[in-house]
Amino acid sequence: MLRAGLIAAAAALLVIAAAGHPTIARAAAAPVASDDLNAEVASLRAQTKAQKAQLDDQQNQIEQLRMMIDAQTVLMRKAGIFDAADQGSRDPTRIQLISDGSTGVAQPASAGASPAGGDSEDRPKSQRAADQLLVEAGGVLLPRWTMQIEPSVDETHVSNPRVNIFGYTIFNAINIGTIRVDDISQDVVNTNLSMRFGLPYRTQFDVRVPFTSAFLTQTKGIGTGNITEARTNGEHIGDVQATLSWQPIVERDWIPAVVLRTRVTIPTGESVFQIPETYIDSGAETQLVRTPTGSGYYSIEPGFTLVWRSDPLVLFAGAAYAYHLKTPDYRVLRTNPFATGTQPRVDTVDHGVLDIGDVVTLNAGLNFAVNERASINFSFVDLYQNYTRQFVPTRTDPKSGAVTPAHWNKLLGTTVNDARLGLGASFGLTNNVALVLNAGMGLTDQSPGYTFSLSVPITLPLHR
């Protein structure tokens, strides 16, 4: 019993000593700590796996939302609507494309619609300076309270005995008498200053003031032994034009954008009705002493342009009808340097009142935006001018006494069909300045040989 008690006491002392020693204590407690650590690691792994699953689910939701936003953006662009962030970043000095931006539907006051009309929500704009060519085509309106100044120069070369260019009578086809012209060559150079003003309610007002220099050469008797050549020229302000444009419809789905306009031409140029005539070739024929620079009559031209946009292409087509007001009594002075004896050297010739034929214009084309600054343009224009009529007053034959009542006499050979193919290019030099080049080629025998123009439109915001 004593021996057993001593052994038990020794064992108890060893246990107490082992508990007091750190190494032995850690070794004794190691199995318990290892179990707790494994449990904690397993818990962390489970939490990480759960968080990863949650992140994957959130990523899938984000991807679905992105796809939905992309689909809605495509639909909004087809409807001509840009997101609010895009509209907020737009430069108000940029040219506006009528098929961009909002649908143009009037918004309530709480939605931010301007009581004056034509704010950014009602007035779509374009982000590209390359759309300047569409300004020339009449399919683009400037943002409201924006002014554009456009100095330009254009040249038209004619090699045809009967051509009417934009109302300028190049050859006087209504002269009374014998006129035989074998060849005619004319160059018309216009130095223009155009101004455009963007107004509220999607409207725009344009004014164009040209200064015209015209040079005419008539060659007669080609192929004979008696060839003569006569040269005349004229320099004067041309016909001033004013245009009011309004966009009632913004492009939406298959419905095109529509721009309506009315152009008024004021005969400020020197016309055939104001320039004296003189006899040539020993009094056999007559010609004007100067080349005309204007039409000589007022005209009112309503028209419209339709625009379909599918970036980077813009298709446009339109038509116009120019109604010409009748001229006053057409009287000109005629000088006869070959007069002899009792023949008057200067007399007045009365051509009566003329009803200039109205002009129908059809045009179509496309504009291709190469990038944000450059674009090219292809177009076709056809102008058809109807017969000119001359008023014949009541006349009484002095011999027979027969009375001819007053009537309008249709002048044969005064119709014109002028078709042209055009090519243009536009390049944005800066955000507010562009360079525009246009060239045209005549397609009928009554069209000019070629036309060329260069312009530098400068866009200026009137206020911000």
Residue pairs with C-beta under 8 A, 6 or more apart in sequence:
18 24
18 25
18 28
19 25
19 28
73 83
76 82
76 83
78 253
79 103
79 252
79 253
80 99
80 100
80 101
80 102
80 103
80 124
80 250
80 251
80 252
80 257
80 309
81 101
81 102
81 103
82 100
82 101
82 102
86 127
87 101
87 120
87 121
90 120
90 125
90 127
91 127
91 431
92 120
92 125
92 143
92 146
92 461
92 464
93 143
93 146
93 431
93 432
93 459
93 460
93 461
94 125
94 126
94 127
94 128
94 129
94 143
94 431
94 459
95 125
95 126
95 128
95 129
95 131
95 132
95 134
95 135
95 140
95 142
95 143
95 459
96 123
96 124
96 125
96 126
96 131
96 140
96 141
96 142
96 143
96 198
97 124
97 125
97 126
97 128
97 131
97 134
97 140
97 309
97 314
98 124
98 139
98 140
98 141
98 202
98 247
98 250
98 251
98 257
98 259
98 307
99 124
99 250
99 251
99 257
99 307
99 308
99 309
99 314
100 124
100 125
100 126
100 127
100 309
101 120
101 123
101 124
101 125
101 250
102 121
102 122
102 124
102 250
103 250
103 252
104 122
104 123
104 124
104 202
104 247
104 249
104 250
106 113
106 122
107 113
107 121
107 122
109 115
111 121
112 119
112 121
113 119
113 121
113 122
114 121
114 122
114 200
116 200
117 200
117 201
118 144
118 199
118 200
118 201
118 202
118 203
119 144
122 202
123 143
123 144
123 202
124 250
125 143
126 140
127 372
128 369
128 372
128 373
128 375
128 428
129 372
129 373
129 426
129 428
129 431
129 434
130 369
130 370
130 371
130 372
130 373
130 374
130 375
130 426
130 427
130 428
131 140
131 314
131 367
131 369
131 375
131 426
132 140
132 375
132 426
132 428
132 434
132 436
132 457
133 367
133 375
133 376
133 377
133 424
133 425
133 426
133 436
134 140
134 307
134 314
134 316
134 367
134 377
135 142
135 148
135 196
135 457
136 377
136 424
136 436
136 438
136 455
137 305
137 316
137 318
137 363
137 365
137 367
137 377
137 379
138 245
138 259
138 261
138 303
138 305
138 318
139 257
139 259
139 305
139 307
139 314
139 316
139 318
141 198
141 202
141 203
141 204
141 245
141 247
141 259
142 148
142 196
142 197
142 198
142 204
142 459
143 198
143 461
144 198
144 199
144 200
145 198
145 199
145 200
145 461
145 462
145 463
146 197
146 198
146 459
146 460
146 461
146 462
147 195
147 196
147 197
147 198
147 459
147 460
147 461
147 462
148 194
148 195
148 196
148 197
148 198
148 457
148 458
148 459
148 460
149 193
149 194
149 195
149 457
149 458
149 460
150 192
150 193
150 194
150 195
150 196
150 455
150 456
150 457
150 458
151 192
151 193
151 194
151 455
151 456
152 191
152 192
152 193
152 194
152 436
152 453
152 454
152 455
152 456
153 189
153 190
153 191
153 192
153 453
153 454
153 455
154 189
154 190
154 192
154 438
154 451
154 452
154 453
154 454
155 187
155 188
155 189
155 190
155 451
155 452
155 453
156 165
156 187
156 188
156 190
156 448
156 450
156 451
157 185
157 186
157 187
157 448
157 449
157 450
157 451
158 165
158 170
158 184
158 185
158 186
158 187
158 188
158 448
158 449
159 183
159 184
159 185
159 186
159 449
160 184
160 445
160 446
160 447
160 448
160 449
161 171
161 181
161 183
161 184
162 170
162 171
162 173
162 413
162 416
162 446
163 170
163 171
163 416
163 418
163 446
163 447
163 448
164 170
164 385
164 416
164 418
164 446
165 188
165 418
165 448
167 239
167 265
167 295
167 297
167 299
167 322
167 324
167 359
168 188
168 212
168 214
168 238
168 239
168 269
168 292
168 293
168 294
168 295
169 271
169 272
169 292
169 295
169 296
170 184
170 186
170 188
170 216
171 181
171 184
172 272
172 288
173 388
173 411
173 413
173 414
174 351
174 354
174 388
174 390
174 411
174 414
175 286
176 349
176 351
177 285
177 286
178 284
178 285
179 285
179 286
180 220
180 285
181 218
181 220
182 219
182 220
182 221
182 222
182 223
183 218
183 219
183 220
183 222
184 216
184 217
184 218
184 219
185 216
185 217
185 219
186 214
186 215
186 216
186 217
186 291
187 214
187 215
188 212
188 213
188 214
188 215
189 212
189 213
189 214
190 210
190 211
190 212
190 213
190 238
191 210
191 211
191 213
192 208
192 209
192 210
192 211
192 455
193 208
193 209
194 206
194 207
194 208
194 209
194 455
195 206
195 207
196 204
196 205
196 206
197 204
197 205
197 206
198 204
199 205
201 246
202 246
202 247
202 248
203 244
203 245
203 246
203 247
204 244
204 245
204 246
205 242
205 243
205 244
205 245
206 241
206 242
206 243
206 244
206 245
207 240
207 241
207 242
207 243
208 240
208 241
208 242
208 243
209 237
209 238
209 240
210 237
210 238
210 239
210 240
210 269
211 235
211 236
211 237
211 238
212 234
212 235
212 236
212 237
212 238
212 269
212 293
212 294
213 233
213 234
213 235
213 293
214 233
214 234
214 235
214 291
214 292
214 293
215 231
215 232
215 233
215 291
216 231
216 232
216 233
216 291
217 229
217 230
217 231
218 229
218 230
218 231
218 287
219 227
219 228
219 229
220 227
220 228
220 229
220 230
220 281
221 227
221 228
228 281
230 280
230 287
232 287
232 288
232 289
232 290
232 291
233 290
233 291
234 270
234 275
234 290
234 291
234 292
234 293
235 293
236 269
236 270
236 293
236 294
237 268
237 269
237 293
237 294
238 268
238 269
238 293
238 294
239 265
239 266
239 267
239 268
239 269
239 294
239 295
240 265
240 266
240 268
241 263
241 264
241 265
241 266
242 263
242 264
242 266
243 261
243 262
243 263
243 264
244 261
244 262
245 259
245 260
245 261
246 259
246 260
246 261
247 257
247 258
247 259
247 260
248 258
248 260
249 255
249 256
249 257
249 258
250 257
251 257
251 307
251 308
251 309
256 306
256 307
256 308
257 306
257 307
257 308
257 309
258 304
258 305
258 306
258 307
259 304
259 305
259 307
260 302
260 303
260 304
261 302
261 303
261 304
261 305
262 300
262 301
262 302
262 303
263 300
263 301
263 302
263 303
263 320
263 322
264 298
264 299
264 300
264 301
265 295
265 298
265 299
265 300
265 301
265 322
266 298
267 294
267 295
267 296
267 297
267 298
268 294
269 292
269 293
269 294
269 295
269 296
270 290
270 292
270 293
270 294
271 292
271 293
271 294
271 295
271 296
271 297
272 288
272 292
272 296
272 332
273 296
273 327
273 330
273 332
274 296
274 332
275 288
275 289
275 290
275 292
275 332
276 288
276 289
276 332
276 333
276 334
276 335
277 286
277 287
277 288
277 289
277 332
277 333
277 334
277 335
277 349
278 286
278 287
278 288
278 289
278 334
278 335
278 336
278 337
279 285
279 286
279 334
279 335
279 336
279 337
279 338
280 286
280 287
282 338
283 336
283 338
286 334
289 335
295 356
296 327
297 324
297 325
297 326
297 327
297 354
297 356
298 324
298 325
299 322
299 323
299 324
299 325
300 322
300 323
300 325
301 320
301 321
301 322
301 323
301 359
302 320
302 321
303 318
303 319
303 320
303 321
303 361
304 318
304 319
304 320
305 316
305 317
305 318
306 316
306 317
306 318
307 314
307 315
307 316
308 314
308 315
308 316
309 315
311 369
312 368
312 369
312 370
313 366
313 367
313 368
313 369
314 366
314 367
314 368
314 369
315 364
315 365
315 366
316 364
316 365
316 366
316 367
317 363
317 364
317 365
318 362
318 363
318 364
319 360
319 361
319 362
319 363
320 360
320 361
321 358
321 359
321 360
321 361
322 358
322 359
322 360
322 361
323 358
324 355
324 356
324 357
324 358
324 359
326 353
326 354
326 355
326 356
326 391
327 353
327 354
327 355
327 356
328 353
329 350
329 352
329 353
330 350
330 351
330 352
330 353
330 354
331 348
331 349
331 350
331 351
332 348
332 349
332 351
333 346
333 347
333 348
333 349
334 346
334 347
334 348
334 349
335 345
335 346
336 343
336 344
336 345
336 346
336 347
337 345
339 345
351 390
352 390
352 391
352 392
352 393
353 390
353 391
354 388
354 389
354 390
354 391
355 388
355 389
355 390
355 391
355 408
356 388
357 385
357 386
357 387
357 388
357 389
357 414
357 415
357 416
358 385
358 386
359 383
359 384
359 385
359 386
360 383
360 384
361 381
361 382
361 383
361 384
362 381
362 382
363 379
363 380
363 381
363 382
364 379
364 380
365 377
365 378
365 379
365 380
365 422
366 377
366 378
366 379
367 375
367 376
367 377
368 375
368 376
368 377
368 378
369 375
370 376
372 428
373 427
373 428
374 425
374 426
374 427
374 428
375 425
375 426
376 423
376 424
376 425
376 426
377 422
377 423
377 424
377 425
377 426
377 438
378 422
378 423
378 424
379 421
379 422
379 423
379 424
380 419
380 420
380 421
380 422
381 419
381 420
381 422
381 440
382 417
382 418
382 419
382 420
383 416
383 417
383 418
383 419
384 415
384 416
384 417
384 418
385 414
385 415
385 416
385 417
385 418
386 415
387 410
387 411
387 412
387 414
387 415
388 410
388 411
388 414
389 408
389 409
389 410
389 411
390 408
390 409
390 411
391 406
391 407
391 408
391 409
392 404
392 406
392 407
392 408
392 409
393 406
394 403
394 404
394 405
394 406
395 403
395 404
396 402
396 403
396 404
397 403
397 404
416 446
417 444
417 446
418 442
418 444
418 446
418 447
418 448
419 442
419 443
419 444
419 447
420 440
420 441
420 442
420 443
420 447
420 448
420 451
421 440
421 441
421 443
422 438
422 439
422 440
422 441
423 438
423 439
423 440
424 436
424 437
424 438
424 439
425 436
425 437
426 434
426 435
426 436
426 437
427 434
427 435
428 434
429 435
432 458
432 459
432 460
433 456
433 457
433 458
433 459
434 456
434 457
434 459
435 454
435 455
435 456
436 453
436 454
436 455
436 456
436 457
437 452
437 453
437 454
438 451
438 452
438 453
438 454
438 455
439 450
439 451
439 452
439 453
440 448
440 450
440 451
440 452
441 449
441 450
442 448
442 449
442 450
